[in-house]
Amino acid sequence: MNDERETPEISREKMRQEELKGNPAGSVHGGGLADLVGSMGWKGTGLLILVLIAGIIIASFIF
């Protein structure tokens, strides 16, 4: 890949991912939904939302 054409957002995300790999305990306090969604991409995020909505609908029928 060409590092010269890399956007600032992508380079920041790469640096953040490398930092998390080097210091896994540091992600305990800084982790959250944003880190989960950022690592999954848009398809994974959409799938997660669909699963959550389906779970809520199923739970409303059961209870």
Biopython code that builds the backbone (N, CA, C, O; Angstrom):
import numpy as np
from Bio.PDB.StructureBuilder import StructureBuilder

atoms = [
    (1, "MET", "N", (0.834, -1.187, 0.000)),
    (1, "MET", "CA", (0.000, 0.000, 0.000)),
    (1, "MET", "C", (0.878, 1.248, 0.000)),
    (1, "MET", "O", (2.040, 1.207, 0.404)),
    (2, "ASN", "N", (0.312, 2.339, -0.452)),
    (2, "ASN", "CA", (1.015, 3.603, -0.512)),
    (2, "ASN", "C", (0.782, 4.378, 0.765)),
    (2, "ASN", "O", (-0.349, 4.770, 1.056)),
    (3, "ASP", "N", (1.849, 4.609, 1.543)),
    (3, "ASP", "CA", (1.709, 5.386, 2.770)),
    (3, "ASP", "C", (1.562, 6.871, 2.473)),
    (3, "ASP", "O", (1.053, 7.614, 3.313)),
    (4, "GLU", "N", (1.999, 7.324, 1.290)),
    (4, "GLU", "CA", (1.924, 8.735, 0.942)),
    (4, "GLU", "C", (0.489, 9.189, 0.725)),
    (4, "GLU", "O", (0.172, 10.355, 0.961)),
    (5, "ARG", "N", (-0.377, 8.297, 0.282)),
    (5, "ARG", "CA", (-1.764, 8.652, -0.014)),
    (5, "ARG", "C", (-2.699, 8.300, 1.134)),
    (5, "ARG", "O", (-3.918, 8.306, 0.969)),
    (6, "GLU", "N", (-2.146, 7.999, 2.267)),
    (6, "GLU", "CA", (-2.943, 7.615, 3.428)),
    (6, "GLU", "C", (-3.537, 8.866, 4.079)),
    (6, "GLU", "O", (-2.842, 9.865, 4.266)),
    (7, "THR", "N", (-4.809, 8.807, 4.418)),
    (7, "THR", "CA", (-5.452, 9.958, 5.042)),
    (7, "THR", "C", (-5.022, 10.059, 6.502)),
    (7, "THR", "O", (-4.583, 9.069, 7.088)),
    (8, "PRO", "N", (-5.142, 11.236, 7.090)),
    (8, "PRO", "CA", (-4.767, 11.395, 8.504)),
    (8, "PRO", "C", (-5.592, 10.510, 9.435)),
    (8, "PRO", "O", (-5.080, 10.033, 10.447)),
    (9, "GLU", "N", (-6.872, 10.284, 9.099)),
    (9, "GLU", "CA", (-7.717, 9.432, 9.939)),
    (9, "GLU", "C", (-7.199, 8.001, 9.969)),
    (9, "GLU", "O", (-7.169, 7.359, 11.019)),
    (10, "ILE", "N", (-6.794, 7.513, 8.803)),
    (10, "ILE", "CA", (-6.301, 6.138, 8.724)),
    (10, "ILE", "C", (-4.980, 6.005, 9.471)),
    (10, "ILE", "O", (-4.759, 5.018, 10.173)),
    (11, "SER", "N", (-4.104, 6.992, 9.322)),
    (11, "SER", "CA", (-2.818, 6.900, 10.020)),
    (11, "SER", "C", (-3.006, 6.992, 11.532)),
    (11, "SER", "O", (-2.303, 6.311, 12.279)),
    (12, "ARG", "N", (-3.949, 7.829, 12.001)),
    (12, "ARG", "CA", (-4.223, 7.895, 13.444)),
    (12, "ARG", "C", (-4.781, 6.576, 13.958)),
    (12, "ARG", "O", (-4.408, 6.115, 15.037)),
    (13, "GLU", "N", (-5.674, 5.972, 13.183)),
    (13, "GLU", "CA", (-6.258, 4.694, 13.595)),
    (13, "GLU", "C", (-5.194, 3.602, 13.646)),
    (13, "GLU", "O", (-5.200, 2.774, 14.557)),
    (14, "LYS", "N", (-4.282, 3.593, 12.676)),
    (14, "LYS", "CA", (-3.196, 2.604, 12.686)),
    (14, "LYS", "C", (-2.305, 2.781, 13.905)),
    (14, "LYS", "O", (-1.915, 1.802, 14.542)),
    (15, "MET", "N", (-1.977, 4.047, 14.235)),
    (15, "MET", "CA", (-1.144, 4.291, 15.417)),
    (15, "MET", "C", (-1.865, 3.858, 16.694)),
    (15, "MET", "O", (-1.247, 3.300, 17.601)),
    (16, "ARG", "N", (-3.175, 4.117, 16.761)),
    (16, "ARG", "CA", (-3.941, 3.730, 17.947)),
    (16, "ARG", "C", (-4.000, 2.216, 18.086)),
    (16, "ARG", "O", (-3.870, 1.687, 19.189)),
    (17, "GLN", "N", (-4.197, 1.514, 16.968)),
    (17, "GLN", "CA", (-4.242, 0.055, 17.000)),
    (17, "GLN", "C", (-2.899, -0.521, 17.419)),
    (17, "GLN", "O", (-2.855, -1.482, 18.188)),
    (18, "GLU", "N", (-1.797, 0.051, 16.926)),
    (18, "GLU", "CA", (-0.467, -0.417, 17.326)),
    (18, "GLU", "C", (-0.227, -0.179, 18.815)),
    (18, "GLU", "O", (0.379, -1.010, 19.492)),
    (19, "GLU", "N", (-0.702, 0.953, 19.317)),
    (19, "GLU", "CA", (-0.543, 1.240, 20.739)),
    (19, "GLU", "C", (-1.335, 0.246, 21.585)),
    (19, "GLU", "O", (-0.861, -0.199, 22.630)),
    (20, "LEU", "N", (-2.535, -0.100, 21.136)),
    (20, "LEU", "CA", (-3.345, -1.062, 21.881)),
    (20, "LEU", "C", (-2.718, -2.458, 21.851)),
    (20, "LEU", "O", (-2.810, -3.201, 22.828)),
    (21, "LYS", "N", (-2.082, -2.814, 20.730)),
    (21, "LYS", "CA", (-1.403, -4.107, 20.643)),
    (21, "LYS", "C", (-0.222, -4.165, 21.596)),
    (21, "LYS", "O", (0.027, -5.196, 22.220)),
    (22, "GLY", "N", (0.507, -3.062, 21.710)),
    (22, "GLY", "CA", (1.676, -3.013, 22.575)),
    (22, "GLY", "C", (1.336, -2.921, 24.044)),
    (22, "GLY", "O", (2.127, -3.344, 24.888)),
    (23, "ASN", "N", (0.169, -2.374, 24.372)),
    (23, "ASN", "CA", (-0.220, -2.185, 25.763)),
    (23, "ASN", "C", (-1.679, -2.626, 25.939)),
    (23, "ASN", "O", (-2.566, -1.777, 26.020)),
    (24, "PRO", "N", (-1.941, -3.933, 25.999)),
    (24, "PRO", "CA", (-3.326, -4.400, 26.073)),
    (24, "PRO", "C", (-4.038, -3.984, 27.357)),
    (24, "PRO", "O", (-5.261, -3.845, 27.350)),
    (25, "ALA", "N", (-3.320, -3.782, 28.448)),
    (25, "ALA", "CA", (-3.965, -3.375, 29.691)),
    (25, "ALA", "C", (-4.419, -1.923, 29.627)),
    (25, "ALA", "O", (-5.298, -1.523, 30.389)),
    (26, "GLY", "N", (-3.847, -1.138, 28.748)),
    (26, "GLY", "CA", (-4.234, 0.261, 28.608)),
    (26, "GLY", "C", (-5.615, 0.421, 28.003)),
    (26, "GLY", "O", (-6.240, 1.471, 28.157)),
    (27, "SER", "N", (-6.095, -0.590, 27.326)),
    (27, "SER", "CA", (-7.412, -0.493, 26.710)),
    (27, "SER", "C", (-8.537, -0.772, 27.698)),
    (27, "SER", "O", (-9.709, -0.644, 27.344)),
    (28, "VAL", "N", (-8.206, -1.151, 28.929)),
    (28, "VAL", "CA", (-9.242, -1.434, 29.920)),
    (28, "VAL", "C", (-10.009, -0.160, 30.247)),
    (28, "VAL", "O", (-11.236, -0.191, 30.350)),
    (29, "HIS", "N", (-9.313, 0.951, 30.412)),
    (29, "HIS", "CA", (-9.977, 2.193, 30.785)),
    (29, "HIS", "C", (-10.440, 2.978, 29.559)),
    (29, "HIS", "O", (-11.406, 3.736, 29.646)),
    (30, "GLY", "N", (-9.777, 2.811, 28.433)),
    (30, "GLY", "CA", (-10.110, 3.589, 27.252)),
    (30, "GLY", "C", (-11.007, 2.856, 26.276)),
    (30, "GLY", "O", (-11.411, 3.435, 25.267)),
    (31, "GLY", "N", (-11.330, 1.603, 26.544)),
    (31, "GLY", "CA", (-12.135, 0.828, 25.620)),
    (31, "GLY", "C", (-13.596, 1.181, 25.733)),
    (31, "GLY", "O", (-14.031, 1.802, 26.703)),
    (32, "GLY", "N", (-14.336, 0.783, 24.745)),
    (32, "GLY", "CA", (-15.757, 1.055, 24.769)),
    (32, "GLY", "C", (-16.373, 0.768, 23.428)),
    (32, "GLY", "O", (-15.793, 0.088, 22.582)),
    (33, "LEU", "N", (-17.565, 1.302, 23.252)),
    (33, "LEU", "CA", (-18.302, 1.074, 22.021)),
    (33, "LEU", "C", (-17.582, 1.655, 20.810)),
    (33, "LEU", "O", (-17.612, 1.063, 19.731)),
    (34, "ALA", "N", (-16.944, 2.793, 20.974)),
    (34, "ALA", "CA", (-16.241, 3.414, 19.846)),
    (34, "ALA", "C", (-15.098, 2.531, 19.358)),
    (34, "ALA", "O", (-14.878, 2.422, 18.152)),
    (35, "ASP", "N", (-14.367, 1.900, 20.276)),
    (35, "ASP", "CA", (-13.286, 1.003, 19.866)),
    (35, "ASP", "C", (-13.835, -0.240, 19.186)),
    (35, "ASP", "O", (-13.256, -0.732, 18.218)),
    (36, "LEU", "N", (-14.954, -0.748, 19.693)),
    (36, "LEU", "CA", (-15.568, -1.928, 19.093)),
    (36, "LEU", "C", (-16.022, -1.630, 17.676)),
    (36, "LEU", "O", (-15.720, -2.387, 16.754)),
    (37, "VAL", "N", (-16.734, -0.548, 17.497)),
    (37, "VAL", "CA", (-17.248, -0.182, 16.182)),
    (37, "VAL", "C", (-16.109, 0.167, 15.232)),
    (37, "VAL", "O", (-16.160, -0.183, 14.053)),
    (38, "GLY", "N", (-15.086, 0.848, 15.729)),
    (38, "GLY", "CA", (-13.960, 1.223, 14.880)),
    (38, "GLY", "C", (-13.193, 0.038, 14.351)),
    (38, "GLY", "O", (-12.657, 0.079, 13.243)),
    (39, "SER", "N", (-13.138, -1.012, 15.132)),
    (39, "SER", "CA", (-12.390, -2.182, 14.690)),
    (39, "SER", "C", (-13.207, -3.100, 13.780)),
    (39, "SER", "O", (-12.625, -3.918, 13.067)),
    (40, "MET", "N", (-14.528, -2.988, 13.783)),
    (40, "MET", "CA", (-15.368, -3.899, 13.008)),
    (40, "MET", "C", (-15.645, -3.419, 11.597)),
    (40, "MET", "O", (-15.811, -4.253, 10.707)),
    (41, "GLY", "N", (-15.702, -2.145, 11.350)),
    (41, "GLY", "CA", (-16.050, -1.637, 10.031)),
    (41, "GLY", "C", (-17.554, -1.456, 9.920)),
    (41, "GLY", "O", (-18.292, -1.742, 10.862)),
    (42, "TRP", "N", (-18.004, -0.983, 8.771)),
    (42, "TRP", "CA", (-19.419, -0.642, 8.648)),
    (42, "TRP", "C", (-20.304, -1.868, 8.517)),
    (42, "TRP", "O", (-21.445, -1.846, 8.980)),
    (43, "LYS", "N", (-19.815, -2.938, 7.901)),
    (43, "LYS", "CA", (-20.629, -4.149, 7.771)),
    (43, "LYS", "C", (-20.821, -4.817, 9.127)),
    (43, "LYS", "O", (-21.924, -5.249, 9.459)),
    (44, "GLY", "N", (-19.766, -4.900, 9.895)),
    (44, "GLY", "CA", (-19.865, -5.488, 11.224)),
    (44, "GLY", "C", (-20.730, -4.661, 12.153)),
    (44, "GLY", "O", (-21.474, -5.206, 12.969)),
    (45, "THR", "N", (-20.635, -3.334, 12.032)),
    (45, "THR", "CA", (-21.455, -2.451, 12.845)),
    (45, "THR", "C", (-22.933, -2.623, 12.500)),
    (45, "THR", "O", (-23.778, -2.680, 13.393)),
    (46, "GLY", "N", (-23.240, -2.704, 11.223)),
    (46, "GLY", "CA", (-24.626, -2.927, 10.793)),
    (46, "GLY", "C", (-25.159, -4.248, 11.293)),
    (46, "GLY", "O", (-26.305, -4.331, 11.735)),
    (47, "LEU", "N", (-24.346, -5.274, 11.228)),
    (47, "LEU", "CA", (-24.752, -6.585, 11.725)),
    (47, "LEU", "C", (-24.984, -6.550, 13.227)),
    (47, "LEU", "O", (-25.945, -7.146, 13.714)),
    (48, "LEU", "N", (-24.129, -5.866, 13.967)),
    (48, "LEU", "CA", (-24.298, -5.732, 15.413)),
    (48, "LEU", "C", (-25.600, -5.017, 15.746)),
    (48, "LEU", "O", (-26.309, -5.421, 16.667)),
    (49, "ILE", "N", (-25.919, -3.968, 15.014)),
    (49, "ILE", "CA", (-27.171, -3.240, 15.244)),
    (49, "ILE", "C", (-28.376, -4.124, 14.954)),
    (49, "ILE", "O", (-29.343, -4.120, 15.716)),
    (50, "LEU", "N", (-28.328, -4.881, 13.859)),
    (50, "LEU", "CA", (-29.437, -5.781, 13.531)),
    (50, "LEU", "C", (-29.632, -6.858, 14.593)),
    (50, "LEU", "O", (-30.764, -7.192, 14.944)),
    (51, "VAL", "N", (-28.528, -7.400, 15.103)),
    (51, "VAL", "CA", (-28.627, -8.429, 16.145)),
    (51, "VAL", "C", (-29.209, -7.842, 17.421)),
    (51, "VAL", "O", (-30.021, -8.487, 18.085)),
    (52, "LEU", "N", (-28.805, -6.630, 17.771)),
    (52, "LEU", "CA", (-29.354, -5.990, 18.964)),
    (52, "LEU", "C", (-30.847, -5.715, 18.811)),
    (52, "LEU", "O", (-31.609, -5.943, 19.751)),
    (53, "ILE", "N", (-31.280, -5.233, 17.656)),
    (53, "ILE", "CA", (-32.696, -4.971, 17.423)),
    (53, "ILE", "C", (-33.489, -6.264, 17.462)),
    (53, "ILE", "O", (-34.564, -6.314, 18.060)),
    (54, "ALA", "N", (-32.968, -7.316, 16.826)),
    (54, "ALA", "CA", (-33.661, -8.610, 16.848)),
    (54, "ALA", "C", (-33.751, -9.149, 18.270)),
    (54, "ALA", "O", (-34.771, -9.724, 18.651)),
    (55, "GLY", "N", (-32.697, -8.971, 19.056)),
    (55, "GLY", "CA", (-32.726, -9.419, 20.452)),
    (55, "GLY", "C", (-33.763, -8.686, 21.277)),
    (55, "GLY", "O", (-34.438, -9.288, 22.112)),
    (56, "ILE", "N", (-33.892, -7.392, 21.048)),
    (56, "ILE", "CA", (-34.894, -6.603, 21.771)),
    (56, "ILE", "C", (-36.311, -7.045, 21.390)),
    (56, "ILE", "O", (-37.178, -7.164, 22.255)),
    (57, "ILE", "N", (-36.542, -7.288, 20.100)),
    (57, "ILE", "CA", (-37.865, -7.732, 19.650)),
    (57, "ILE", "C", (-38.210, -9.101, 20.233)),
    (57, "ILE", "O", (-39.327, -9.313, 20.704)),
    (58, "ILE", "N", (-37.257, -10.026, 20.202)),
    (58, "ILE", "CA", (-37.494, -11.365, 20.754)),
    (58, "ILE", "C", (-37.724, -11.293, 22.256)),
    (58, "ILE", "O", (-38.590, -11.989, 22.786)),
    (59, "ALA", "N", (-36.962, -10.463, 22.940)),
    (59, "ALA", "CA", (-37.138, -10.325, 24.387)),
    (59, "ALA", "C", (-38.488, -9.717, 24.732)),
    (59, "ALA", "O", (-39.080, -10.069, 25.753)),
    (60, "SER", "N", (-38.987, -8.805, 23.892)),
    (60, "SER", "CA", (-40.300, -8.205, 24.163)),
    (60, "SER", "C", (-41.419, -9.223, 24.004)),
    (60, "SER", "O", (-42.430, -9.136, 24.701)),
    (61, "PHE", "N", (-41.261, -10.196, 23.094)),
    (61, "PHE", "CA", (-42.272, -11.243, 22.939)),
    (61, "PHE", "C", (-42.227, -12.228, 24.108)),
    (61, "PHE", "O", (-43.269, -12.712, 24.549)),
    (62, "ILE", "N", (-41.052, -12.522, 24.601)),
    (62, "ILE", "CA", (-40.900, -13.502, 25.685)),
    (62, "ILE", "C", (-41.401, -12.922, 26.998)),
    (62, "ILE", "O", (-42.110, -13.593, 27.747)),
    (63, "PHE", "N", (-41.037, -11.683, 27.276)),
    (63, "PHE", "CA", (-41.404, -11.080, 28.557)),
    (63, "PHE", "C", (-42.589, -10.203, 28.332)),
    (63, "PHE", "O", (-43.085, -9.582, 29.272)),
]
sb = StructureBuilder()
sb.init_structure("model")
sb.init_model(0)
sb.init_chain("A")
sb.init_seg("    ")
for serial, (resi, resn, name, xyz) in enumerate(atoms, 1):
    if name == "N":
        sb.init_residue(resn, " ", resi, " ")
    sb.init_atom(name, np.array(xyz, "f"), 0.0, 1.0, " ", f" {name:<3s}", serial, name[0])
structure = sb.get_structure()
